[in-house]
Amino acid sequence: MNPSLTPPFSLLDGLEPEGLRRLALQGQVRYYRKNSVLIHEGDEGMQLYVVLQGCLREFAMSQDSKPREITLAMAGRGDVLGLLALQGGQHCASVITLGPAVCAVVSADSVRVLLQHDPGLAMVLLQRALQRLRLATETTCLALFSDAYSRLSALLQRQQAPLGASLPSASPMTHAQMAQQIGCSREMVSRIMKELVQGGYVVREPDKLYRVCRRLPARW
């Protein structure tokens, strides 16, 4: 076990709502290293993952000759991944850990049985699914209908004020990671970030996290 991770006996402490804790208790606690792929796009769903610790990235990849990635959502403690397993279909996105992580892994069959006797848990999972649908929809709309600067601006502002309590707090990202998040090239991100820093709109803190210090221009 990675020494930076919380011991197993305290992983469920404070996990809310209560239905989520009941779900996690049905599973097996597993520890993952950085860059571990938990879910592969196209694979048949067999289990759900309740995130107990760490940060994970949900992403989709193009199938052309030059594969490109786009980040659909970030996941942290209290998020539930792999909900499509309840439908019995294929996963439409992949999930990878961004650092050491811990999840309670619950079989889809166990969840179905639990849901028959726990309508409160059904509401919890529905809320989690709708949150992830909203984030994925917003990301897709930005990717399709806005330019690289607008997508990068939205990313920087999300890092200042996370959209939901279940999302992990902002962490430093390289220009390559930003490019993955918004679906453009690293070179494009580097150029825009250089101009934003020079213009005094963004500063890079000692912890390497970018902070917006002035209202970002509507267009660049």
C-alpha positions in Angstrom: 0.0 0.0 0.0 1.3 3.5 -0.8 2.2 5.3 2.4 0.4 8.4 1.2 -3.0 6.6 1.2 -5.4 6.4 4.1 -5.5 3.0 5.9 -8.5 0.8 5.0 -10.3 1.1 8.3 -10.8 4.9 7.9 -11.6 5.0 4.2 -15.3 5.1 4.7 -15.3 7.7 7.5 -17.5 10.7 6.5 -18.5 9.2 3.2 -21.8 10.8 2.4 -24.6 10.3 1.7 -25.2 7.2 3.8 -26.5 5.2 0.8 -23.0 5.6 -0.8 -21.4 4.1 2.3 -23.7 1.1 2.2 -22.8 0.6 -1.5 -19.1 0.8 -0.7 -19.5 -1.8 2.1 -20.7 -4.3 -0.6 -17.5 -4.1 -2.5 -13.8 -4.9 -2.2 -11.4 -2.1 -1.4 -8.6 -2.0 -4.0 -5.5 0.3 -4.2 -4.3 1.6 -7.6 -1.1 3.1 -8.7 -0.8 6.3 -10.8 -1.8 5.8 -14.5 -3.9 2.6 -13.7 -6.7 2.2 -16.2 -9.8 1.1 -14.4 -12.2 1.2 -17.3 -11.5 0.7 -21.0 -13.8 2.3 -23.6 -15.7 -0.4 -25.4 -15.4 -3.0 -22.7 -18.5 -4.6 -21.2 -19.4 -3.2 -17.8 -19.2 -5.7 -15.0 -18.6 -3.6 -11.9 -18.9 -0.2 -10.3 -16.2 1.8 -8.6 -16.9 4.0 -5.6 -14.0 6.4 -5.3 -12.7 6.5 -1.7 -9.5 8.4 -2.3 -7.5 9.9 -5.1 -8.2 11.7 -8.4 -9.3 10.0 -11.7 -9.9 11.2 -15.2 -12.7 10.0 -17.5 -11.9 10.4 -21.1 -12.7 9.4 -24.7 -10.3 8.8 -27.6 -10.8 9.3 -31.3 -10.4 6.3 -33.6 -8.7 8.0 -36.5 -5.0 7.7 -37.6 -3.9 10.3 -35.1 -5.8 9.4 -31.9 -6.8 12.4 -29.8 -8.1 12.4 -26.2 -10.7 14.6 -24.6 -11.4 14.7 -20.9 -15.1 14.3 -20.1 -14.9 14.7 -16.3 -12.7 14.4 -13.3 -13.6 12.2 -10.4 -12.8 12.2 -6.7 -13.9 10.9 -3.3 -17.6 10.1 -3.4 -18.0 9.7 -7.1 -19.3 6.5 -8.6 -17.8 5.3 -11.9 -18.9 2.6 -14.3 -22.6 3.1 -13.8 -23.3 1.7 -17.3 -22.5 -1.7 -15.9 -26.0 -1.6 -14.5 -27.4 -1.5 -18.0 -25.2 -4.3 -19.1 -23.8 -2.4 -22.1 -20.3 -1.3 -23.2 -18.5 1.6 -21.5 -18.4 4.7 -23.7 -15.4 6.2 -22.0 -12.2 5.2 -20.3 -11.1 6.0 -16.7 -7.5 6.4 -15.5 -6.0 7.3 -12.2 -4.0 10.6 -12.0 -2.2 9.5 -8.9 -2.5 6.8 -6.2 -6.2 6.0 -5.7 -8.5 3.8 -3.7 -11.9 2.5 -4.8 -14.5 0.1 -3.5 -15.2 -2.2 -6.4 -18.8 -3.6 -6.4 -20.1 -6.1 -8.9 -23.1 -5.0 -11.0 -25.1 -8.0 -9.8 -24.6 -7.0 -6.2 -25.7 -3.5 -6.9 -28.9 -4.6 -8.6 -29.8 -6.8 -5.6 -29.1 -3.9 -3.2 -31.2 -1.5 -5.3 -34.3 -3.7 -5.0 -34.3 -3.1 -1.2 -32.7 0.4 -1.0 -34.6 3.1 -3.0 -32.5 5.7 -1.3 -29.4 4.3 -2.9 -31.2 4.4 -6.3 -31.6 8.2 -5.8 -28.0 8.6 -4.9 -26.8 6.8 -8.0 -29.3 8.7 -10.2 -27.9 12.0 -8.9 -24.3 10.9 -9.5 -25.2 9.8 -13.0 -26.9 13.1 -13.8 -24.0 15.0 -12.5 -21.6 13.2 -14.8 -24.0 13.5 -17.7 -24.1 17.3 -17.2 -20.3 17.6 -17.0 -19.9 15.4 -20.1 -22.5 17.4 -22.0 -20.9 20.7 -21.1 -17.5 19.4 -22.1 -18.8 18.1 -25.4 -20.6 21.3 -26.2 -17.5 23.3 -25.5 -15.4 21.0 -27.7 -17.8 21.2 -30.6 -19.0 24.8 -30.5 -16.2 26.9 -29.1 -12.6 27.7 -29.9 -9.5 26.5 -28.0 -9.2 29.8 -26.0 -12.9 29.5 -24.8 -12.3 26.0 -23.7 -9.1 26.8 -21.9 -10.7 29.8 -20.2 -13.5 27.6 -18.9 -11.0 25.1 -17.6 -9.1 27.8 -15.7 -12.2 29.2 -14.2 -13.5 25.8 -13.1 -10.2 25.3 -11.3 -10.8 28.4 -9.3 -14.3 27.2 -8.2 -15.0 23.5 -8.6 -18.5 22.7 -9.9 -19.5 20.3 -7.2 -18.4 19.1 -3.8 -17.8 15.6 -5.1 -15.2 16.9 -7.5 -11.5 16.9 -6.4 -9.9 20.2 -5.6 -7.7 21.8 -8.2 -4.3 20.3 -8.8 -1.4 21.4 -10.9 -1.6 20.4 -14.6 1.0 20.5 -17.3 0.2 22.1 -20.6 -0.2 18.6 -22.1 -2.7 17.7 -19.4 -4.7 20.9 -20.1 -4.7 20.0 -23.8 -6.1 16.6 -23.0 -8.8 18.3 -20.9 -10.0 20.6 -23.7 -9.2 18.6 -26.8 -6.5 20.6 -28.6 -2.7 20.5 -29.0 -0.2 21.2 -26.3 1.4 23.8 -28.5 -1.9 25.8 -28.6 -2.2 25.7 -24.8 1.4 26.8 -24.3 0.9 29.8 -26.6 -2.3 30.9 -25.0 -1.0 30.4 -21.5 2.1 32.4 -22.3 0.1 35.3 -23.5 -2.3 35.2 -20.5 0.7 35.2 -18.1 2.4 38.1 -20.0 -0.9 40.0 -20.0 -1.2 39.7 -16.2 -4.4 37.6 -16.4 -2.9 34.5 -14.9 -0.1 33.8 -12.5 1.6 30.5 -11.7 1.8 29.9 -8.0 4.8 28.2 -6.2 2.8 25.0 -6.1 2.7 25.2 -10.0 -1.0 25.8 -10.0 -2.2 28.5 -12.3 -4.4 31.1 -10.7 -6.7 33.6 -12.5 -5.9 37.1 -11.1 -7.9 39.2 -13.5 -11.1 38.8 -15.4 -10.3 36.8 -18.5 -11.1 38.4 -21.9 -14.2 37.1 -23.5 -12.3 36.5 -26.7 -8.6 36.2 -27.5 
